[in-house]
Structures are given as structure tokens and as C-alpha cells.
Amino acid sequence: MSAARINLTNQFLIAMPGMADDTFAGSVVYLCEHTEKGALGLVINKPIDIKLKNLFEKVELSLDSTELGEQPVFFGGPVQTERGFVLHDKLGDDDSPYSSTLSIPGGLAMTTSKDVLEALSHGAGPKRLLVTLGYSGWGAGQLEDEIGRNGWLNVDAAPEVIFDTPVGERYDRALSLLGIDPRMLSQEAGHA
């Protein structure tokens, strides 16, 4: 009999100290989708040297909100790093008005089409958002294997960690959702 399949959609993956892959060391990844075919997530705590105003200029859109313009763009992961991903609140109960949106069970959505940026440039669009370049992807069984080797902790996601917590505090806040003090985590993986 095979083990029950786990579904980590709408959860945080928190990189364990000692994560061998430097790309993900110290990362908190929000999982947008997890199926038997694999997983897709966005790193929420690694800003890059681009502000939203710069990104809007690159796609030839204006951005009137100075506050929004100063928000950092994040490194979402090592896959398709030239492509933008917008993690945001759902806009009501209806389907997203944007052409390429993944509705995530639990209240958030991820949009990859330019129309969400166009809405923001006109003062509309989602109220809370995080923009990344690139995403994190795992093939079938790969993420489960990494978790089994103590590479990641997982916990139900809390949108306030994504949207309301200062970037430098997101890792510790995600750990606190598990009741873990980061100073108590060992670099060494252990097996019971």
C-alpha cells in the first residue's frame, strides 16, 4: 500500500540551517501549487536590487504610487528568472480578472500576465502583493524527498508574514508559526 500523498499547497517551506543548496539557504518559500507532478513556489524573503518602479519602467508602465514603487522585487527562485510572478490577495470570490492567474486554495492568487501590472499602474489591482522574478520548482517526488532528508520544514502559510512582516524578519516569523526559536535549530540533520 502506498503512502498517502501530501499536499503542501498554501504552505511555507522553511529552509533548514545547513541547507546545502546556497540558492535556498535561509529561504522561506510560499508554495503556490503542489501536485503529484511536482511543486511550484516563490521565495518571499530574498529581495533583489530592483524596486517595483524599475520593473514597471522596464515594461513601459507608469506607477503613480510612490509607496508601491519603493517595494522590492524578490528572487522567486532559479527557474525562469527573466519572468515576473505576482503573488497577491484574491480580488473577491469571483475568478481573477487577469488572464493568467492561479487561484490558490486559502485566499491568495499568483498571476504571471502583464495585465495585473497594468491594473496597478492605473491605481487598481490587488491591495497586497509581492512580485518576484523567477520561481522555485520541483519535479514529481523531488520536494517530498528533500523534506524527508530534513532539507525543509513546512507549516501552513500566514499571509501577514508575506505582506506585513519586514523582509529581515520573515524567516524567524515563519519558524515561529511552528513554535520554533531559530536559535534552537541545529546545523546537523538527525534521524530518529
C-alpha positions in Angstrom: 0.0 0.0 0.0 1.5 3.4 -1.0 1.8 6.2 1.5 -0.9 9.0 1.4 0.2 11.8 -0.8 0.9 15.1 1.0 -0.3 18.4 -0.4 1.7 21.4 0.7 -0.2 24.0 -1.4 -0.6 27.2 0.6 2.2 26.3 3.0 5.6 27.8 3.7 8.7 25.8 3.1 11.4 26.9 5.6 15.0 26.0 4.7 16.7 24.2 7.5 20.0 25.6 8.7 22.8 23.8 6.8 20.7 23.7 3.6 23.4 22.5 1.1 21.9 24.4 -1.8 23.1 28.1 -1.4 20.2 29.2 -3.7 17.8 28.3 -0.9 19.8 28.8 2.2 17.8 30.9 4.7 14.8 30.9 2.4 11.1 30.9 3.1 9.2 29.6 0.0 5.4 30.1 -0.4 4.0 27.0 -2.2 1.5 28.1 -4.9 0.9 24.6 -6.1 1.8 21.0 -5.1 0.5 18.0 -7.1 1.7 14.6 -7.9 3.6 16.2 -10.9 5.7 18.4 -8.7 5.6 21.8 -6.9 5.9 25.5 -7.7 6.7 28.1 -5.1 8.0 31.7 -4.7 10.8 32.7 -2.3 9.3 35.5 -0.2 12.3 36.7 1.8 15.1 37.4 -0.7 14.8 40.9 -2.3 16.9 41.7 -5.3 18.4 45.1 -6.3 15.3 46.1 -8.3 12.4 48.2 -7.0 8.9 47.9 -8.4 9.2 51.3 -10.1 12.2 50.0 -12.0 10.3 46.9 -13.1 7.4 49.0 -14.3 9.8 51.2 -16.3 11.2 48.1 -18.0 7.7 47.0 -19.1 6.9 50.6 -20.1 4.2 51.2 -17.5 3.9 54.2 -15.1 3.4 53.7 -11.4 1.9 56.6 -9.5 2.1 55.1 -6.0 5.5 56.1 -4.6 5.0 53.6 -1.7 4.3 50.7 -4.1 7.2 51.9 -6.4 9.7 51.5 -3.5 8.7 47.9 -2.8 11.5 45.5 -3.6 11.2 42.8 -6.3 12.2 39.4 -4.9 14.2 36.4 -6.2 11.4 33.9 -6.5 13.6 31.0 -7.4 16.1 29.8 -10.0 13.6 28.9 -12.8 12.6 31.5 -15.4 14.4 34.3 -13.7 13.5 36.7 -16.5 9.8 36.3 -15.9 7.7 38.1 -13.3 5.3 36.4 -10.9 2.9 38.4 -8.8 1.6 36.8 -5.5 -1.5 38.7 -4.3 -4.7 38.7 -2.4 -7.7 37.3 -4.4 -10.0 40.0 -5.6 -13.3 38.9 -4.2 -14.9 35.5 -4.7 -15.1 35.6 -8.5 -12.5 34.4 -10.9 -9.5 36.7 -11.3 -9.8 39.5 -13.9 -6.3 38.7 -15.0 -5.6 36.4 -18.0 -3.0 34.1 -16.4 -3.8 33.5 -12.7 -3.5 30.5 -10.5 -6.1 30.7 -7.7 -4.5 29.1 -4.6 -6.8 27.4 -2.1 -6.6 29.5 1.1 -7.1 33.0 -0.2 -4.1 34.0 -2.4 -3.5 34.0 -6.1 -0.5 34.1 -8.4 -0.6 36.0 -11.7 2.0 35.9 -14.4 0.4 38.1 -17.0 1.2 41.8 -17.6 -2.5 42.9 -17.1 -2.1 42.8 -13.2 0.8 45.3 -13.6 -1.4 47.4 -16.0 -4.2 47.5 -13.3 -1.7 48.6 -10.7 -0.4 51.3 -12.9 -3.9 52.7 -13.1 -4.3 52.7 -9.3 -6.4 49.5 -9.3 -5.4 45.8 -8.8 -4.7 43.9 -5.7 -4.1 45.8 -2.5 -1.4 43.4 -1.2 1.2 41.9 -3.5 4.7 40.5 -3.7 6.5 40.5 -7.1 9.3 38.0 -7.9 11.5 37.3 -10.8 11.7 33.6 -11.3 10.1 30.7 -9.3 11.1 27.6 -7.4 10.2 24.3 -9.0 10.4 20.7 -8.0 9.7 17.6 -10.2 7.5 14.7 -9.1 8.6 13.4 -5.7 11.6 15.8 -5.5 10.2 18.0 -2.8 9.0 15.1 -0.7 12.5 13.6 -0.9 14.1 16.9 0.2 11.7 17.1 3.1 12.4 13.5 4.0 16.1 14.4 4.1 15.5 17.2 6.6 16.0 20.0 4.0 12.8 21.8 4.7 10.3 22.4 7.5 6.7 23.2 6.4 3.8 25.0 8.0 0.5 26.5 6.9 1.2 29.9 5.3 0.1 33.1 7.0 -0.4 36.0 4.5 0.7 38.5 7.1 4.2 37.0 7.0 4.3 37.6 3.2 2.7 41.1 3.1 3.1 42.7 6.6 6.3 41.4 8.1 9.6 43.2 7.4 11.7 41.1 5.0 14.5 40.5 7.5 12.0 39.0 10.0 10.1 36.7 7.6 12.3 33.6 8.2 12.0 33.9 12.0 8.3 34.6 11.8 7.7 31.6 9.6 9.6 29.4 12.1 7.5 30.9 15.0 4.4 29.6 13.3 5.8 26.2 14.2 6.7 27.3 17.7 10.4 27.1 16.9 13.0 29.6 18.1 15.6 29.8 15.2 18.5 29.8 17.8 17.4 26.2 18.8 17.8 24.8 15.3 20.9 22.7 14.8 23.0 22.7 11.6 23.2 18.9 11.9 20.4 16.8 10.4 19.3 14.0 12.7 17.1 10.9 12.2 15.1 9.3 15.0 
